């Protein structure tokens, strides 16, 4: 990610990899809670580029993080590139809450993947 966590104290990055399912959801939830520790505004990027599989057990921890960050005038942005993640967010009715970002840099800049792709096409 580069220097952003050092330069911007309110930015936190959680990187997940492998399978996110019922057996790993508690550790994922813990990582999200640790990233939000403290007081003040939190800008949270959840980098899931290394996730090979995820099921619905990750939705509750992500939604809890989203609610906490929004209450603290921050945000949560999710980086992913696998169709399964998009399908899961769509099935959960969470596509608007968690639009797809292609990279942590795009998430930091607030450029969803669909917007970035549209810009490249023009």
PyMOL commands that place a pseudoatom at each C-alpha (Angstrom):
pseudoatom trace, name=CA, resn=UNK, resi=1, chain=A, elem=C, hetatm=0, pos=[0.000, 0.000, 0.000]
pseudoatom trace, name=CA, resn=UNK, resi=2, chain=A, elem=C, hetatm=0, pos=[2.875, 2.363, 0.540]
pseudoatom trace, name=CA, resn=UNK, resi=3, chain=A, elem=C, hetatm=0, pos=[3.142, 5.182, 3.033]
pseudoatom trace, name=CA, resn=UNK, resi=4, chain=A, elem=C, hetatm=0, pos=[-0.557, 5.925, 3.558]
pseudoatom trace, name=CA, resn=UNK, resi=5, chain=A, elem=C, hetatm=0, pos=[-0.968, 4.262, 6.997]
pseudoatom trace, name=CA, resn=UNK, resi=6, chain=A, elem=C, hetatm=0, pos=[1.987, 6.269, 8.309]
pseudoatom trace, name=CA, resn=UNK, resi=7, chain=A, elem=C, hetatm=0, pos=[0.901, 9.545, 6.735]
pseudoatom trace, name=CA, resn=UNK, resi=8, chain=A, elem=C, hetatm=0, pos=[-2.789, 9.314, 7.418]
pseudoatom trace, name=CA, resn=UNK, resi=9, chain=A, elem=C, hetatm=0, pos=[-3.485, 7.982, 10.877]
pseudoatom trace, name=CA, resn=UNK, resi=10, chain=A, elem=C, hetatm=0, pos=[-7.181, 7.430, 10.188]
pseudoatom trace, name=CA, resn=UNK, resi=11, chain=A, elem=C, hetatm=0, pos=[-6.483, 5.046, 7.265]
pseudoatom trace, name=CA, resn=UNK, resi=12, chain=A, elem=C, hetatm=0, pos=[-6.323, 1.361, 8.144]
pseudoatom trace, name=CA, resn=UNK, resi=13, chain=A, elem=C, hetatm=0, pos=[-5.848, -1.584, 5.767]
pseudoatom trace, name=CA, resn=UNK, resi=14, chain=A, elem=C, hetatm=0, pos=[-6.938, -5.149, 6.474]
pseudoatom trace, name=CA, resn=UNK, resi=15, chain=A, elem=C, hetatm=0, pos=[-5.566, -7.714, 4.031]
pseudoatom trace, name=CA, resn=UNK, resi=16, chain=A, elem=C, hetatm=0, pos=[-7.331, -11.056, 3.790]
pseudoatom trace, name=CA, resn=UNK, resi=17, chain=A, elem=C, hetatm=0, pos=[-6.212, -14.142, 1.900]
pseudoatom trace, name=CA, resn=UNK, resi=18, chain=A, elem=C, hetatm=0, pos=[-7.147, -17.740, 1.302]
pseudoatom trace, name=CA, resn=UNK, resi=19, chain=A, elem=C, hetatm=0, pos=[-10.637, -18.903, 2.174]
pseudoatom trace, name=CA, resn=UNK, resi=20, chain=A, elem=C, hetatm=0, pos=[-13.057, -16.762, 4.156]
pseudoatom trace, name=CA, resn=UNK, resi=21, chain=A, elem=C, hetatm=0, pos=[-15.767, -19.013, 5.475]
pseudoatom trace, name=CA, resn=UNK, resi=22, chain=A, elem=C, hetatm=0, pos=[-17.354, -20.148, 8.711]
pseudoatom trace, name=CA, resn=UNK, resi=23, chain=A, elem=C, hetatm=0, pos=[-14.042, -21.544, 9.974]
pseudoatom trace, name=CA, resn=UNK, resi=24, chain=A, elem=C, hetatm=0, pos=[-12.095, -18.315, 9.363]
pseudoatom trace, name=CA, resn=UNK, resi=25, chain=A, elem=C, hetatm=0, pos=[-14.811, -15.677, 9.872]
pseudoatom trace, name=CA, resn=UNK, resi=26, chain=A, elem=C, hetatm=0, pos=[-13.945, -15.147, 13.544]
pseudoatom trace, name=CA, resn=UNK, resi=27, chain=A, elem=C, hetatm=0, pos=[-10.309, -14.316, 12.715]
pseudoatom trace, name=CA, resn=UNK, resi=28, chain=A, elem=C, hetatm=0, pos=[-11.457, -11.998, 9.899]
pseudoatom trace, name=CA, resn=UNK, resi=29, chain=A, elem=C, hetatm=0, pos=[-13.888, -10.288, 12.279]
pseudoatom trace, name=CA, resn=UNK, resi=30, chain=A, elem=C, hetatm=0, pos=[-11.084, -9.886, 14.837]
pseudoatom trace, name=CA, resn=UNK, resi=31, chain=A, elem=C, hetatm=0, pos=[-8.820, -8.275, 12.222]
pseudoatom trace, name=CA, resn=UNK, resi=32, chain=A, elem=C, hetatm=0, pos=[-11.587, -5.815, 11.312]
pseudoatom trace, name=CA, resn=UNK, resi=33, chain=A, elem=C, hetatm=0, pos=[-12.149, -4.968, 14.990]
pseudoatom trace, name=CA, resn=UNK, resi=34, chain=A, elem=C, hetatm=0, pos=[-8.432, -4.449, 15.648]
pseudoatom trace, name=CA, resn=UNK, resi=35, chain=A, elem=C, hetatm=0, pos=[-8.225, -2.115, 12.653]
pseudoatom trace, name=CA, resn=UNK, resi=36, chain=A, elem=C, hetatm=0, pos=[-11.039, 0.002, 14.122]
pseudoatom trace, name=CA, resn=UNK, resi=37, chain=A, elem=C, hetatm=0, pos=[-9.549, 0.123, 17.619]
pseudoatom trace, name=CA, resn=UNK, resi=38, chain=A, elem=C, hetatm=0, pos=[-9.433, 3.526, 19.227]
pseudoatom trace, name=CA, resn=UNK, resi=39, chain=A, elem=C, hetatm=0, pos=[-11.495, 6.624, 18.746]
pseudoatom trace, name=CA, resn=UNK, resi=40, chain=A, elem=C, hetatm=0, pos=[-11.991, 9.087, 15.951]
pseudoatom trace, name=CA, resn=UNK, resi=41, chain=A, elem=C, hetatm=0, pos=[-12.539, 8.765, 12.252]
pseudoatom trace, name=CA, resn=UNK, resi=42, chain=A, elem=C, hetatm=0, pos=[-11.602, 5.483, 10.557]
pseudoatom trace, name=CA, resn=UNK, resi=43, chain=A, elem=C, hetatm=0, pos=[-11.068, 4.969, 6.837]
pseudoatom trace, name=CA, resn=UNK, resi=44, chain=A, elem=C, hetatm=0, pos=[-10.849, 1.216, 6.273]
pseudoatom trace, name=CA, resn=UNK, resi=45, chain=A, elem=C, hetatm=0, pos=[-9.696, -0.569, 3.142]
pseudoatom trace, name=CA, resn=UNK, resi=46, chain=A, elem=C, hetatm=0, pos=[-10.362, -4.304, 3.130]
pseudoatom trace, name=CA, resn=UNK, resi=47, chain=A, elem=C, hetatm=0, pos=[-8.038, -5.852, 0.546]
pseudoatom trace, name=CA, resn=UNK, resi=48, chain=A, elem=C, hetatm=0, pos=[-9.456, -9.206, -0.562]
pseudoatom trace, name=CA, resn=UNK, resi=49, chain=A, elem=C, hetatm=0, pos=[-7.358, -9.694, -3.690]
pseudoatom trace, name=CA, resn=UNK, resi=50, chain=A, elem=C, hetatm=0, pos=[-5.764, -12.766, -2.105]
pseudoatom trace, name=CA, resn=UNK, resi=51, chain=A, elem=C, hetatm=0, pos=[-9.098, -14.360, -1.154]
pseudoatom trace, name=CA, resn=UNK, resi=52, chain=A, elem=C, hetatm=0, pos=[-9.753, -17.540, -3.137]
pseudoatom trace, name=CA, resn=UNK, resi=53, chain=A, elem=C, hetatm=0, pos=[-13.210, -18.282, -1.704]
pseudoatom trace, name=CA, resn=UNK, resi=54, chain=A, elem=C, hetatm=0, pos=[-15.687, -16.508, 0.531]
pseudoatom trace, name=CA, resn=UNK, resi=55, chain=A, elem=C, hetatm=0, pos=[-19.149, -17.301, 1.792]
pseudoatom trace, name=CA, resn=UNK, resi=56, chain=A, elem=C, hetatm=0, pos=[-21.869, -15.332, 3.537]
pseudoatom trace, name=CA, resn=UNK, resi=57, chain=A, elem=C, hetatm=0, pos=[-20.187, -15.572, 6.940]
pseudoatom trace, name=CA, resn=UNK, resi=58, chain=A, elem=C, hetatm=0, pos=[-18.053, -12.522, 6.053]
pseudoatom trace, name=CA, resn=UNK, resi=59, chain=A, elem=C, hetatm=0, pos=[-21.034, -10.252, 5.436]
pseudoatom trace, name=CA, resn=UNK, resi=60, chain=A, elem=C, hetatm=0, pos=[-21.940, -9.637, 9.096]
pseudoatom trace, name=CA, resn=UNK, resi=61, chain=A, elem=C, hetatm=0, pos=[-18.386, -8.598, 10.110]
pseudoatom trace, name=CA, resn=UNK, resi=62, chain=A, elem=C, hetatm=0, pos=[-18.105, -6.345, 7.044]
pseudoatom trace, name=CA, resn=UNK, resi=63, chain=A, elem=C, hetatm=0, pos=[-21.471, -4.734, 7.777]
pseudoatom trace, name=CA, resn=UNK, resi=64, chain=A, elem=C, hetatm=0, pos=[-20.492, -4.198, 11.428]
pseudoatom trace, name=CA, resn=UNK, resi=65, chain=A, elem=C, hetatm=0, pos=[-17.278, -2.515, 10.275]
pseudoatom trace, name=CA, resn=UNK, resi=66, chain=A, elem=C, hetatm=0, pos=[-19.216, -0.379, 7.796]
pseudoatom trace, name=CA, resn=UNK, resi=67, chain=A, elem=C, hetatm=0, pos=[-21.695, 0.751, 10.471]
pseudoatom trace, name=CA, resn=UNK, resi=68, chain=A, elem=C, hetatm=0, pos=[-18.915, 1.544, 12.967]
pseudoatom trace, name=CA, resn=UNK, resi=69, chain=A, elem=C, hetatm=0, pos=[-16.864, 3.489, 10.436]
pseudoatom trace, name=CA, resn=UNK, resi=70, chain=A, elem=C, hetatm=0, pos=[-19.875, 5.454, 9.193]
pseudoatom trace, name=CA, resn=UNK, resi=71, chain=A, elem=C, hetatm=0, pos=[-20.858, 6.357, 12.751]
pseudoatom trace, name=CA, resn=UNK, resi=72, chain=A, elem=C, hetatm=0, pos=[-17.321, 7.722, 13.128]
pseudoatom trace, name=CA, resn=UNK, resi=73, chain=A, elem=C, hetatm=0, pos=[-17.594, 9.739, 9.871]
pseudoatom trace, name=CA, resn=UNK, resi=74, chain=A, elem=C, hetatm=0, pos=[-15.397, 7.299, 7.950]
pseudoatom trace, name=CA, resn=UNK, resi=75, chain=A, elem=C, hetatm=0, pos=[-15.878, 4.599, 5.368]
pseudoatom trace, name=CA, resn=UNK, resi=76, chain=A, elem=C, hetatm=0, pos=[-15.132, 0.988, 4.405]
pseudoatom trace, name=CA, resn=UNK, resi=77, chain=A, elem=C, hetatm=0, pos=[-14.009, 0.132, 0.882]
pseudoatom trace, name=CA, resn=UNK, resi=78, chain=A, elem=C, hetatm=0, pos=[-13.509, -3.421, -0.332]
pseudoatom trace, name=CA, resn=UNK, resi=79, chain=A, elem=C, hetatm=0, pos=[-10.902, -4.416, -2.923]
pseudoatom trace, name=CA, resn=UNK, resi=80, chain=A, elem=C, hetatm=0, pos=[-11.635, -7.659, -4.768]
pseudoatom trace, name=CA, resn=UNK, resi=81, chain=A, elem=C, hetatm=0, pos=[-11.444, -9.127, -8.244]
pseudoatom trace, name=CA, resn=UNK, resi=82, chain=A, elem=C, hetatm=0, pos=[-13.197, -12.486, -8.146]
pseudoatom trace, name=CA, resn=UNK, resi=83, chain=A, elem=C, hetatm=0, pos=[-16.723, -12.952, -9.502]
pseudoatom trace, name=CA, resn=UNK, resi=84, chain=A, elem=C, hetatm=0, pos=[-17.734, -14.904, -6.387]
pseudoatom trace, name=CA, resn=UNK, resi=85, chain=A, elem=C, hetatm=0, pos=[-17.272, -11.858, -4.172]
pseudoatom trace, name=CA, resn=UNK, resi=86, chain=A, elem=C, hetatm=0, pos=[-19.390, -9.689, -6.477]
pseudoatom trace, name=CA, resn=UNK, resi=87, chain=A, elem=C, hetatm=0, pos=[-22.062, -12.382, -6.556]
pseudoatom trace, name=CA, resn=UNK, resi=88, chain=A, elem=C, hetatm=0, pos=[-22.063, -12.606, -2.759]
pseudoatom trace, name=CA, resn=UNK, resi=89, chain=A, elem=C, hetatm=0, pos=[-22.453, -8.838, -2.334]
pseudoatom trace, name=CA, resn=UNK, resi=90, chain=A, elem=C, hetatm=0, pos=[-25.215, -8.796, -4.967]
pseudoatom trace, name=CA, resn=UNK, resi=91, chain=A, elem=C, hetatm=0, pos=[-27.056, -11.721, -3.326]
pseudoatom trace, name=CA, resn=UNK, resi=92, chain=A, elem=C, hetatm=0, pos=[-26.830, -9.947, 0.035]
pseudoatom trace, name=CA, resn=UNK, resi=93, chain=A, elem=C, hetatm=0, pos=[-28.140, -6.688, -1.438]
pseudoatom trace, name=CA, resn=UNK, resi=94, chain=A, elem=C, hetatm=0, pos=[-24.861, -4.991, -0.512]
pseudoatom trace, name=CA, resn=UNK, resi=95, chain=A, elem=C, hetatm=0, pos=[-23.449, -3.886, -3.871]
pseudoatom trace, name=CA, resn=UNK, resi=96, chain=A, elem=C, hetatm=0, pos=[-24.168, -0.225, -3.168]
pseudoatom trace, name=CA, resn=UNK, resi=97, chain=A, elem=C, hetatm=0, pos=[-22.662, -0.437, 0.301]
pseudoatom trace, name=CA, resn=UNK, resi=98, chain=A, elem=C, hetatm=0, pos=[-19.597, -2.315, -0.943]
pseudoatom trace, name=CA, resn=UNK, resi=99, chain=A, elem=C, hetatm=0, pos=[-18.813, -1.379, -4.544]
pseudoatom trace, name=CA, resn=UNK, resi=100, chain=A, elem=C, hetatm=0, pos=[-15.802, -3.153, -6.006]
pseudoatom trace, name=CA, resn=UNK, resi=101, chain=A, elem=C, hetatm=0, pos=[-12.417, -1.437, -6.027]
pseudoatom trace, name=CA, resn=UNK, resi=102, chain=A, elem=C, hetatm=0, pos=[-9.660, -2.855, -8.235]
pseudoatom trace, name=CA, resn=UNK, resi=103, chain=A, elem=C, hetatm=0, pos=[-6.765, -1.848, -5.955]
pseudoatom trace, name=CA, resn=UNK, resi=104, chain=A, elem=C, hetatm=0, pos=[-6.064, -0.319, -2.576]
pseudoatom trace, name=CA, resn=UNK, resi=105, chain=A, elem=C, hetatm=0, pos=[-4.881, 2.816, -4.386]
pseudoatom trace, name=CA, resn=UNK, resi=106, chain=A, elem=C, hetatm=0, pos=[-8.228, 3.117, -6.211]
pseudoatom trace, name=CA, resn=UNK, resi=107, chain=A, elem=C, hetatm=0, pos=[-10.048, 2.517, -2.921]
pseudoatom trace, name=CA, resn=UNK, resi=108, chain=A, elem=C, hetatm=0, pos=[-8.022, 5.277, -1.254]
pseudoatom trace, name=CA, resn=UNK, resi=109, chain=A, elem=C, hetatm=0, pos=[-8.871, 7.633, -4.143]
pseudoatom trace, name=CA, resn=UNK, resi=110, chain=A, elem=C, hetatm=0, pos=[-12.552, 6.573, -4.110]
pseudoatom trace, name=CA, resn=UNK, resi=111, chain=A, elem=C, hetatm=0, pos=[-12.565, 5.239, -7.684]
pseudoatom trace, name=CA, resn=UNK, resi=112, chain=A, elem=C, hetatm=0, pos=[-14.797, 2.139, -7.935]
pseudoatom trace, name=CA, resn=UNK, resi=113, chain=A, elem=C, hetatm=0, pos=[-13.700, -0.456, -10.506]
pseudoatom trace, name=CA, resn=UNK, resi=114, chain=A, elem=C, hetatm=0, pos=[-16.723, 0.187, -12.716]
pseudoatom trace, name=CA, resn=UNK, resi=115, chain=A, elem=C, hetatm=0, pos=[-15.865, 3.913, -12.902]
pseudoatom trace, name=CA, resn=UNK, resi=116, chain=A, elem=C, hetatm=0, pos=[-12.200, 3.213, -13.581]
pseudoatom trace, name=CA, resn=UNK, resi=117, chain=A, elem=C, hetatm=0, pos=[-13.116, 0.817, -16.415]
pseudoatom trace, name=CA, resn=UNK, resi=118, chain=A, elem=C, hetatm=0, pos=[-15.534, 3.379, -17.891]
pseudoatom trace, name=CA, resn=UNK, resi=119, chain=A, elem=C, hetatm=0, pos=[-12.815, 6.050, -17.803]
pseudoatom trace, name=CA, resn=UNK, resi=120, chain=A, elem=C, hetatm=0, pos=[-10.426, 3.758, -19.684]
pseudoatom trace, name=CA, resn=UNK, resi=121, chain=A, elem=C, hetatm=0, pos=[-13.040, 3.104, -22.366]
pseudoatom trace, name=CA, resn=UNK, resi=122, chain=A, elem=C, hetatm=0, pos=[-13.406, 6.802, -23.182]
for i in range(1, 122): cmd.bond("trace and resi %d" % i, "trace and resi %d" % (i + 1))
show_as sticks, trace
zoom trace
